Amino acid sequence: MKYFVIEPEVAGGLGEKTEGDFSVHPPSVTKLHYEFQGWLGDDILESFPCFLVSYNLSQSLKKTSLTGFDLEAAKITTSELFNELYPNKTLPEFVWLKVNGKPAQDDFGITESSLLVVSDVALSYLKQFSFENAEEFEFVS
């Protein structure tokens, strides 16, 4: 099986209500608040060290046998800049994709340098959704 590093769209950052231990690297987030600055439309997003997926993608992932992740609620807000740039844009719901798998073993994994690694099966699955702004390259362990 092949594995790939993916770098999803960054549409914002960690909001002020994010909780966790930021004295370690990578930070250990226990409660995620994601604040959108913009959004190009992808169904998978990131803001170091966390990943989000649209509600539609999350519901679809629940029905698969893909390994290496959990799904949890996240607080989602938009910044003043977002509201100025996109006054009529309504965001879909997003869910925290908590990746806990091992790279090149599970379908979703995180490397020691915090890169998201997915199996070719997971990548094909993600590409069934909006994935236009993500970068991908083959993972060599």
OpenMM code with the backbone's topology and positions (N, CA, C; nanometers):
from openmm import Vec3, app, unit

residues = "MET LYS TYR PHE VAL ILE GLU PRO GLU VAL ALA GLY GLY LEU GLY GLU LYS THR GLU GLY ASP PHE SER VAL HIS PRO PRO SER VAL THR LYS LEU HIS TYR GLU PHE GLN GLY TRP LEU GLY ASP ASP ILE LEU GLU SER PHE PRO CYS PHE LEU VAL SER TYR ASN LEU SER GLN SER LEU LYS LYS THR SER LEU THR GLY PHE ASP LEU GLU ALA ALA LYS ILE THR THR SER GLU LEU PHE ASN GLU LEU TYR PRO ASN LYS THR LEU PRO GLU PHE VAL TRP LEU LYS VAL ASN GLY LYS PRO ALA GLN ASP ASP PHE GLY ILE THR GLU SER SER LEU LEU VAL VAL SER ASP VAL ALA LEU SER TYR LEU LYS GLN PHE SER PHE GLU ASN ALA GLU GLU PHE GLU PHE VAL SER".split()
positions = [
    Vec3(0.0849, -0.1183, 0.0000),
    Vec3(0.0000, 0.0000, 0.0000),
    Vec3(0.0892, 0.1243, 0.0000),
    Vec3(0.0472, 0.2255, -0.0738),
    Vec3(0.1196, 0.3526, -0.0759),
    Vec3(0.0590, 0.4478, 0.0264),
    Vec3(0.1427, 0.5385, 0.0744),
    Vec3(0.0981, 0.6416, 0.1686),
    Vec3(0.1388, 0.7783, 0.1170),
    Vec3(0.0603, 0.8782, 0.1540),
    Vec3(0.0819, 1.0134, 0.1056),
    Vec3(0.0760, 1.1138, 0.2201),
    Vec3(0.1603, 1.2157, 0.2114),
    Vec3(0.1501, 1.3299, 0.3008),
    Vec3(0.0529, 1.4257, 0.2352),
    Vec3(-0.0446, 1.4739, 0.3125),
    Vec3(-0.1335, 1.5766, 0.2585),
    Vec3(-0.1247, 1.7009, 0.3463),
    Vec3(-0.1285, 1.8135, 0.2807),
    Vec3(-0.1285, 1.9422, 0.3476),
    Vec3(-0.2576, 2.0127, 0.3079),
    Vec3(-0.3605, 2.0026, 0.3936),
    Vec3(-0.4910, 2.0612, 0.3600),
    Vec3(-0.4893, 2.2135, 0.3586),
    Vec3(-0.5959, 2.2686, 0.3051),
    Vec3(-0.6178, 2.4134, 0.3058),
    Vec3(-0.6124, 2.4654, 0.4494),
    Vec3(-0.5479, 2.5792, 0.4672),
    Vec3(-0.5490, 2.6506, 0.5954),
    Vec3(-0.6453, 2.7675, 0.5777),
    Vec3(-0.7617, 2.7582, 0.6429),
    Vec3(-0.8663, 2.8589, 0.6251),
    Vec3(-0.8792, 2.9502, 0.7453),
    Vec3(-0.7944, 2.9294, 0.8444),
    Vec3(-0.8017, 3.0084, 0.9671),
    Vec3(-0.6988, 2.9592, 1.0652),
    Vec3(-0.7304, 2.9745, 1.1922),
    Vec3(-0.6355, 2.9344, 1.2937),
    Vec3(-0.7047, 2.8982, 1.4234),
    Vec3(-0.6229, 2.8626, 1.5211),
    Vec3(-0.6763, 2.8280, 1.6514),
    Vec3(-0.7344, 2.9523, 1.7159),
    Vec3(-0.8579, 2.9416, 1.7623),
    Vec3(-0.9249, 3.0526, 1.8276),
    Vec3(-0.8855, 3.0632, 1.9739),
    Vec3(-0.9237, 3.1728, 2.0359),
    Vec3(-0.8834, 3.2010, 2.1742),
    Vec3(-0.9420, 3.1028, 2.2751),
    Vec3(-1.0446, 3.0283, 2.2384),
    Vec3(-1.1042, 2.9325, 2.3322),
    Vec3(-1.0473, 2.7922, 2.3155),
    Vec3(-0.9413, 2.7788, 2.2357),
    Vec3(-0.8721, 2.6503, 2.2239),
    Vec3(-0.8024, 2.6234, 2.3564),
    Vec3(-0.8133, 2.4998, 2.4022),
    Vec3(-0.7485, 2.4608, 2.5280),
    Vec3(-0.6507, 2.3478, 2.5023),
    Vec3(-0.5432, 2.3460, 2.5819),
    Vec3(-0.4456, 2.2388, 2.5698),
    Vec3(-0.3135, 2.2789, 2.6312),
    Vec3(-0.2139, 2.1958, 2.6079),
    Vec3(-0.0793, 2.2212, 2.6582),
    Vec3(0.0048, 2.2747, 2.5429),
    Vec3(0.0348, 2.4042, 2.5489),
    Vec3(0.1120, 2.4678, 2.4425),
    Vec3(0.2589, 2.4810, 2.4789),
    Vec3(0.2998, 2.4177, 2.5895),
    Vec3(0.4401, 2.4216, 2.6311),
    Vec3(0.5185, 2.3081, 2.5667),
    Vec3(0.4492, 2.2169, 2.4961),
    Vec3(0.5148, 2.1041, 2.4296),
    Vec3(0.5028, 2.1211, 2.2789),
    Vec3(0.5897, 2.0489, 2.2063),
    Vec3(0.5826, 2.0536, 2.0610),
    Vec3(0.5672, 1.9121, 2.0076),
    Vec3(0.4663, 1.8830, 1.9285),
    Vec3(0.3578, 1.9744, 1.8930),
    Vec3(0.2645, 1.9968, 2.0119),
    Vec3(0.1922, 2.1074, 2.0114),
    Vec3(0.0981, 2.1330, 2.1208),
    Vec3(-0.0040, 2.0194, 2.1323),
    Vec3(-0.0493, 1.9960, 2.2531),
    Vec3(-0.1504, 1.8937, 2.2789),
    Vec3(-0.2835, 1.9644, 2.3028),
    Vec3(-0.3700, 1.9646, 2.2022),
    Vec3(-0.4975, 2.0357, 2.2092),
    Vec3(-0.6035, 1.9426, 2.2681),
    Vec3(-0.6767, 1.9918, 2.3686),
    Vec3(-0.7825, 1.9125, 2.4317),
    Vec3(-0.9214, 1.9648, 2.3964),
    Vec3(-0.9305, 2.0904, 2.3572),
    Vec3(-1.0575, 2.1505, 2.3162),
    Vec3(-1.0264, 2.2455, 2.2013),
    Vec3(-1.0892, 2.2221, 2.0858),
    Vec3(-1.0554, 2.2982, 1.9658),
    Vec3(-1.1566, 2.4081, 1.9371),
    Vec3(-1.1036, 2.5279, 1.9183),
    Vec3(-1.1801, 2.6425, 1.8691),
    Vec3(-1.1093, 2.6860, 1.7411),
    Vec3(-1.1774, 2.6756, 1.6275),
    Vec3(-1.1207, 2.7129, 1.4973),
    Vec3(-1.1884, 2.8405, 1.4513),
    Vec3(-1.1077, 2.9420, 1.4213),
    Vec3(-1.1624, 3.0685, 1.3728),
    Vec3(-1.1267, 3.0855, 1.2255),
    Vec3(-1.2297, 3.0920, 1.1420),
    Vec3(-1.2102, 3.1073, 0.9987),
    Vec3(-1.1694, 3.2508, 0.9646),
    Vec3(-1.0669, 3.2627, 0.8787),
    Vec3(-1.0242, 3.3903, 0.8222),
    Vec3(-1.0715, 3.4008, 0.6769),
    Vec3(-1.0885, 3.2866, 0.6151),
    Vec3(-1.1325, 3.2745, 0.4761),
    Vec3(-1.1735, 3.1303, 0.4562),
    Vec3(-1.2089, 3.0930, 0.3359),
    Vec3(-1.2390, 2.9525, 0.3065),
    Vec3(-1.2552, 2.9384, 0.1572),
    Vec3(-1.1738, 2.8505, 0.0994),
    Vec3(-1.1782, 2.8274, -0.0448),
    Vec3(-1.2725, 2.7140, -0.0827),
    Vec3(-1.3273, 2.6448, 0.0172),
    Vec3(-1.4298, 2.5454, -0.0110),
    Vec3(-1.3947, 2.4006, 0.0145),
    Vec3(-1.2742, 2.3721, 0.0618),
    Vec3(-1.2369, 2.2323, 0.0818),
    Vec3(-1.3086, 2.1704, 0.2018),
    Vec3(-1.3216, 2.0373, 0.1961),
    Vec3(-1.3876, 1.9622, 0.3029),
    Vec3(-1.2912, 1.9165, 0.4114),
    Vec3(-1.1613, 1.9330, 0.3904),
    Vec3(-1.0636, 1.9027, 0.4942),
    Vec3(-0.9731, 2.0245, 0.5085),
    Vec3(-0.9520, 2.0663, 0.6328),
    Vec3(-0.8766, 2.1880, 0.6640),
    Vec3(-0.7761, 2.1584, 0.7740),
    Vec3(-0.6813, 2.2501, 0.7904),
    Vec3(-0.5882, 2.2351, 0.9015),
    Vec3(-0.5512, 2.3690, 0.9610),
    Vec3(-0.5082, 2.3626, 1.0834),
    Vec3(-0.4386, 2.4700, 1.1528),
    Vec3(-0.3542, 2.3986, 1.2560),
    Vec3(-0.2256, 2.4040, 1.2393),
    Vec3(-0.1332, 2.3288, 1.3239),
    Vec3(-0.1716, 2.3397, 1.4700),
    Vec3(-0.1873, 2.2304, 1.5404),
    Vec3(-0.1645, 2.0904, 1.5016),
    Vec3(-0.2945, 2.0136, 1.4743),
    Vec3(-0.4004, 2.0820, 1.4339),
    Vec3(-0.5331, 2.0191, 1.4240),
    Vec3(-0.5853, 2.0152, 1.2805),
    Vec3(-0.6795, 1.9233, 1.2596),
    Vec3(-0.7444, 1.9068, 1.1303),
    Vec3(-0.8958, 1.9093, 1.1500),
    Vec3(-0.9647, 1.9631, 1.0521),
    Vec3(-1.1109, 1.9673, 1.0516),
    Vec3(-1.1617, 1.9027, 0.9246),
    Vec3(-1.2812, 1.8462, 0.9324),
    Vec3(-1.3495, 1.7986, 0.8124),
    Vec3(-1.4924, 1.8501, 0.8171),
    Vec3(-1.5501, 1.8681, 0.6997),
    Vec3(-1.6897, 1.9111, 0.6941),
    Vec3(-1.7768, 1.8041, 0.7579),
    Vec3(-1.8919, 1.8451, 0.8022),
    Vec3(-1.9868, 1.7519, 0.8634),
    Vec3(-2.0204, 1.6394, 0.7651),
    Vec3(-2.0421, 1.6742, 0.6379),
    Vec3(-2.0747, 1.5715, 0.5375),
    Vec3(-1.9630, 1.4685, 0.5256),
    Vec3(-1.8386, 1.5157, 0.5221),
    Vec3(-1.7259, 1.4234, 0.5144),
    Vec3(-1.7173, 1.3407, 0.6423),
    Vec3(-1.7387, 1.4028, 0.7580),
    Vec3(-1.7315, 1.3287, 0.8849),
    Vec3(-1.8346, 1.2163, 0.8890),
    Vec3(-1.9563, 1.2452, 0.8437),
    Vec3(-2.0617, 1.1428, 0.8460),
    Vec3(-2.0278, 1.0285, 0.7507),
    Vec3(-1.9658, 1.0621, 0.6410),
    Vec3(-1.9261, 0.9608, 0.5449),
    Vec3(-1.8098, 0.8769, 0.5993),
    Vec3(-1.7131, 0.9435, 0.6656),
    Vec3(-1.5992, 0.8711, 0.7241),
    Vec3(-1.6451, 0.7714, 0.8294),
    Vec3(-1.7490, 0.8055, 0.9039),
    Vec3(-1.8008, 0.7158, 1.0079),
    Vec3(-1.8473, 0.5823, 0.9501),
    Vec3(-1.8849, 0.5824, 0.8242),
    Vec3(-1.9382, 0.4618, 0.7613),
    Vec3(-1.8298, 0.3756, 0.6976),
    Vec3(-1.7053, 0.4203, 0.7050),
    Vec3(-1.5954, 0.3451, 0.6433),
    Vec3(-1.5254, 0.2595, 0.7480),
    Vec3(-1.4326, 0.1788, 0.7020),
    Vec3(-1.3478, 0.1010, 0.7932),
    Vec3(-1.2083, 0.1619, 0.8021),
    Vec3(-1.1941, 0.2877, 0.7593),
    Vec3(-1.0646, 0.3556, 0.7672),
    Vec3(-1.0234, 0.3704, 0.9134),
    Vec3(-0.8926, 0.3628, 0.9377),
    Vec3(-0.8405, 0.3619, 1.0747),
    Vec3(-0.7543, 0.4845, 1.1037),
    Vec3(-0.7339, 0.5127, 1.2335),
    Vec3(-0.6379, 0.6140, 1.2750),
    Vec3(-0.6962, 0.7505, 1.3067),
    Vec3(-0.8264, 0.7571, 1.3334),
    Vec3(-0.8860, 0.8879, 1.3630),
    Vec3(-1.0095, 0.8724, 1.4506),
    Vec3(-1.0408, 0.9811, 1.5195),
    Vec3(-1.1666, 0.9977, 1.5907),
    Vec3(-1.2271, 1.1282, 1.5435),
    Vec3(-1.3556, 1.1452, 1.5658),
    Vec3(-1.4243, 1.2692, 1.5302),
    Vec3(-1.4833, 1.3293, 1.6568),
    Vec3(-1.4578, 1.4592, 1.6771),
    Vec3(-1.5099, 1.5286, 1.7946),
    Vec3(-1.5606, 1.6659, 1.7546),
    Vec3(-1.6445, 1.7203, 1.8389),
    Vec3(-1.6978, 1.8544, 1.8153),
    Vec3(-1.5873, 1.9589, 1.8290),
    Vec3(-1.6029, 2.0674, 1.7568),
    Vec3(-1.5126, 2.1820, 1.7664),
    Vec3(-1.5973, 2.3084, 1.7667),
    Vec3(-1.5490, 2.4105, 1.8351),
    Vec3(-1.6157, 2.5414, 1.8305),
    Vec3(-1.5680, 2.6105, 1.7035),
    Vec3(-1.6616, 2.6563, 1.6222),
    Vec3(-1.6288, 2.7203, 1.4941),
    Vec3(-1.6804, 2.8639, 1.4979),
    Vec3(-1.5903, 2.9579, 1.4673),
    Vec3(-1.6295, 3.0984, 1.4581),
    Vec3(-1.5651, 3.1587, 1.3337),
    Vec3(-1.6103, 3.2788, 1.2997),
    Vec3(-1.5501, 3.3524, 1.1884),
    Vec3(-1.4924, 3.4830, 1.2427),
    Vec3(-1.3826, 3.5259, 1.1830),
    Vec3(-1.3164, 3.6488, 1.2247),
    Vec3(-1.3877, 3.7704, 1.1654),
    Vec3(-1.3523, 3.8878, 1.2149),
    Vec3(-1.4070, 4.0112, 1.1577),
    Vec3(-1.3697, 4.0214, 1.0106),
    Vec3(-1.2451, 3.9842, 0.9782),
    Vec3(-1.1999, 3.9881, 0.8390),
    Vec3(-1.2871, 3.8974, 0.7522),
    Vec3(-1.3148, 3.7758, 0.7982),
    Vec3(-1.3998, 3.6842, 0.7238),
    Vec3(-1.5362, 3.7482, 0.6986),
    Vec3(-1.5932, 3.8063, 0.8032),
    Vec3(-1.7266, 3.8661, 0.7917),
    Vec3(-1.7277, 3.9862, 0.6966),
    Vec3(-1.6173, 4.0598, 0.6900),
    Vec3(-1.6074, 4.1726, 0.5966),
    Vec3(-1.5914, 4.1241, 0.4532),
    Vec3(-1.5053, 4.0226, 0.4342),
    Vec3(-1.4777, 3.9728, 0.2996),
    Vec3(-1.5929, 3.8905, 0.2425),
    Vec3(-1.6629, 3.8187, 0.3292),
    Vec3(-1.7684, 3.7273, 0.2847),
    Vec3(-1.8973, 3.7529, 0.3633),
    Vec3(-1.9573, 3.8694, 0.3479),
    Vec3(-2.0736, 3.9030, 0.4313),
    Vec3(-2.1935, 3.8097, 0.4126),
    Vec3(-2.2028, 3.7432, 0.2992),
    Vec3(-2.3184, 3.6571, 0.2728),
    Vec3(-2.2832, 3.5081, 0.2685),
    Vec3(-2.1584, 3.4742, 0.3085),
    Vec3(-2.1156, 3.3349, 0.3021),
    Vec3(-2.1554, 3.2617, 0.4293),
    Vec3(-2.2209, 3.1480, 0.4117),
    Vec3(-2.2566, 3.0625, 0.5239),
    Vec3(-2.1677, 2.9394, 0.5197),
    Vec3(-2.0972, 2.9151, 0.6272),
    Vec3(-2.0097, 2.7983, 0.6344),
    Vec3(-2.0911, 2.6734, 0.6672),
    Vec3(-2.0494, 2.5605, 0.6120),
    Vec3(-2.1105, 2.4356, 0.6571),
    Vec3(-2.0575, 2.4031, 0.7972),
    Vec3(-2.1153, 2.3040, 0.8600),
    Vec3(-2.0631, 2.2589, 0.9890),
    Vec3(-1.9303, 2.1884, 0.9665),
    Vec3(-1.8390, 2.2016, 1.0636),
    Vec3(-1.7116, 2.1308, 1.0608),
    Vec3(-1.6925, 2.0536, 1.1898),
    Vec3(-1.6170, 1.9457, 1.1805),
    Vec3(-1.5919, 1.8546, 1.2917),
    Vec3(-1.4412, 1.8348, 1.3035),
    Vec3(-1.3937, 1.8210, 1.4252),
    Vec3(-1.2521, 1.7985, 1.4527),
    Vec3(-1.2146, 1.6565, 1.4127),
    Vec3(-1.1190, 1.6433, 1.3225),
    Vec3(-1.0630, 1.5141, 1.2826),
    Vec3(-0.9393, 1.4921, 1.3695),
    Vec3(-0.9547, 1.4139, 1.4753),
    Vec3(-0.8444, 1.3872, 1.5680),
    Vec3(-0.7676, 1.2652, 1.5175),
    Vec3(-0.6537, 1.2918, 1.4571),
    Vec3(-0.5736, 1.1840, 1.3987),
    Vec3(-0.4888, 1.1222, 1.5096),
    Vec3(-0.5043, 0.9917, 1.5270),
    Vec3(-0.4306, 0.9229, 1.6324),
    Vec3(-0.3581, 0.7987, 1.5815),
    Vec3(-0.3561, 0.7806, 1.4488),
    Vec3(-0.2938, 0.6624, 1.3914),
    Vec3(-0.1445, 0.6792, 1.3685),
    Vec3(-0.0831, 0.5694, 1.3309),
    Vec3(0.0607, 0.5667, 1.3008),
    Vec3(0.0788, 0.5750, 1.1496),
    Vec3(0.1694, 0.6647, 1.1041),
    Vec3(0.1919, 0.6771, 0.9601),
    Vec3(0.2442, 0.5462, 0.8996),
    Vec3(0.1952, 0.5148, 0.7814),
    Vec3(0.2331, 0.3948, 0.7059),
    Vec3(0.1861, 0.2662, 0.7739),
    Vec3(0.0957, 0.2800, 0.8731),
    Vec3(0.0320, 0.1624, 0.9345),
    Vec3(-0.1197, 0.1780, 0.9289),
    Vec3(-0.1687, 0.2932, 0.9755),
    Vec3(-0.3114, 0.3218, 0.9740),
    Vec3(-0.3456, 0.4048, 0.8501),
    Vec3(-0.4745, 0.4190, 0.8235),
    Vec3(-0.5177, 0.4999, 0.7085),
    Vec3(-0.4918, 0.6490, 0.7306),
    Vec3(-0.4961, 0.6935, 0.8569),
    Vec3(-0.4624, 0.8305, 0.8933),
    Vec3(-0.3563, 0.8236, 1.0019),
    Vec3(-0.2483, 0.8988, 0.9844),
    Vec3(-0.1425, 0.9010, 1.0851),
    Vec3(-0.0724, 1.0352, 1.0857),
    Vec3(-0.0010, 1.0604, 1.1957),
    Vec3(0.0745, 1.1849, 1.2116),
    Vec3(0.2211, 1.1495, 1.2341),
    Vec3(0.3103, 1.2137, 1.1602),
    Vec3(0.4532, 1.1899, 1.1793),
    Vec3(0.5025, 1.2673, 1.3016),
    Vec3(0.6250, 1.2391, 1.3438),
    Vec3(0.6839, 1.3116, 1.4566),
    Vec3(0.6961, 1.4604, 1.4265),
    Vec3(0.7059, 1.4963, 1.2981),
    Vec3(0.7126, 1.6377, 1.2612),
    Vec3(0.5739, 1.6943, 1.2276),
    Vec3(0.4697, 1.6237, 1.2698),
    Vec3(0.3292, 1.6687, 1.2607),
    Vec3(0.2725, 1.6747, 1.1198),
    Vec3(0.3241, 1.5916, 1.0298),
    Vec3(0.2663, 1.5835, 0.8959),
    Vec3(0.1545, 1.4804, 0.8955),
    Vec3(0.0481, 1.5103, 0.8213),
    Vec3(-0.0637, 1.4185, 0.8073),
    Vec3(-0.0323, 1.3203, 0.6949),
    Vec3(-0.0332, 1.1910, 0.7293),
    Vec3(-0.0057, 1.0851, 0.6329),
    Vec3(-0.1323, 1.0008, 0.6180),
    Vec3(-0.1722, 0.9780, 0.4934),
    Vec3(-0.2913, 0.8973, 0.4671),
    Vec3(-0.2577, 0.7862, 0.3684),
    Vec3(-0.3308, 0.6768, 0.3805),
    Vec3(-0.3139, 0.5662, 0.2857),
    Vec3(-0.3714, 0.6064, 0.1509),
    Vec3(-0.3332, 0.5307, 0.0481),
    Vec3(-0.3896, 0.5590, -0.0840),
    Vec3(-0.5408, 0.5401, -0.0837),
    Vec3(-0.5910, 0.4479, -0.0024),
    Vec3(-0.7358, 0.4268, 0.0082),
    Vec3(-0.8017, 0.5510, 0.0700),
    Vec3(-0.7438, 0.6032, 0.1784),
    Vec3(-0.7984, 0.7230, 0.2427),
    Vec3(-0.7907, 0.8432, 0.1491),
    Vec3(-0.6793, 0.8564, 0.0765),
    Vec3(-0.6644, 0.9682, -0.0164),
    Vec3(-0.7715, 0.9625, -0.1251),
    Vec3(-0.7939, 0.8455, -0.1809),
    Vec3(-0.8983, 0.8304, -0.2832),
    Vec3(-1.0344, 0.8680, -0.2261),
    Vec3(-1.0566, 0.8310, -0.1015),
    Vec3(-1.1834, 0.8631, -0.0370),
    Vec3(-1.1977, 1.0141, -0.0191),
    Vec3(-1.0925, 1.0805, 0.0315),
    Vec3(-1.0962, 1.2258, 0.0516),
    Vec3(-1.1215, 1.2998, -0.0793),
    Vec3(-1.0673, 1.2466, -0.1868),
    Vec3(-1.0805, 1.3131, -0.3168),
    Vec3(-1.2220, 1.3045, -0.3740),
    Vec3(-1.3089, 1.2282, -0.3112),
    Vec3(-1.4490, 1.2256, -0.3518),
    Vec3(-1.5218, 1.3509, -0.3023),
    Vec3(-1.4564, 1.4260, -0.2148),
    Vec3(-1.5106, 1.5496, -0.1590),
    Vec3(-1.4283, 1.6650, -0.2126),
    Vec3(-1.4581, 1.7869, -0.1702),
    Vec3(-1.3814, 1.9020, -0.2172),
    Vec3(-1.2418, 1.8983, -0.1552),
    Vec3(-1.1415, 1.8877, -0.2418),
    Vec3(-1.0027, 1.8648, -0.2003),
    Vec3(-0.9073, 1.9442, -0.2899),
    Vec3(-0.9596, 2.0483, -0.3546),
    Vec3(-0.8847, 2.1184, -0.4586),
    Vec3(-0.7636, 2.1967, -0.4083),
    Vec3(-0.7650, 2.2432, -0.2839),
    Vec3(-0.6589, 2.3308, -0.2353),
    Vec3(-0.5574, 2.2604, -0.1465),
    Vec3(-0.5688, 2.1298, -0.1361),
    Vec3(-0.4725, 2.0514, -0.0581),
    Vec3(-0.3553, 2.0125, -0.1471),
    Vec3(-0.2398, 2.0010, -0.0836),
    Vec3(-0.1211, 1.9511, -0.1542),
    Vec3(-0.0957, 1.8091, -0.1081),
    Vec3(-0.0403, 1.7291, -0.1952),
    Vec3(-0.0114, 1.5906, -0.1620),
    Vec3(0.1196, 1.5479, -0.2254),
    Vec3(0.1915, 1.4601, -0.1557),
    Vec3(0.3093, 1.3991, -0.2131),
    Vec3(0.3322, 1.2658, -0.1439),
    Vec3(0.4010, 1.1764, -0.2149),
    Vec3(0.4195, 1.0413, -0.1637),
    Vec3(0.5026, 1.0435, -0.0355),
    Vec3(0.4619, 0.9639, 0.0610),
    Vec3(0.5309, 0.9511, 0.1893),
    Vec3(0.6338, 0.8398, 0.1779),
    Vec3(0.7568, 0.8725, 0.2138),
    Vec3(0.8636, 0.7727, 0.2174),
    Vec3(0.9080, 0.7613, 0.3622),
    Vec3(0.8871, 0.6420, 0.4191),
    Vec3(0.9206, 0.6256, 0.5615),
    Vec3(1.0665, 0.5939, 0.5830),
] * unit.nanometer
topology = app.Topology()
chain = topology.addChain("A")
for resn in residues:
    res = topology.addResidue(resn, chain)
    for name in ("N", "CA", "C"):
        topology.addAtom(name, app.Element.getBySymbol(name[0]), res)
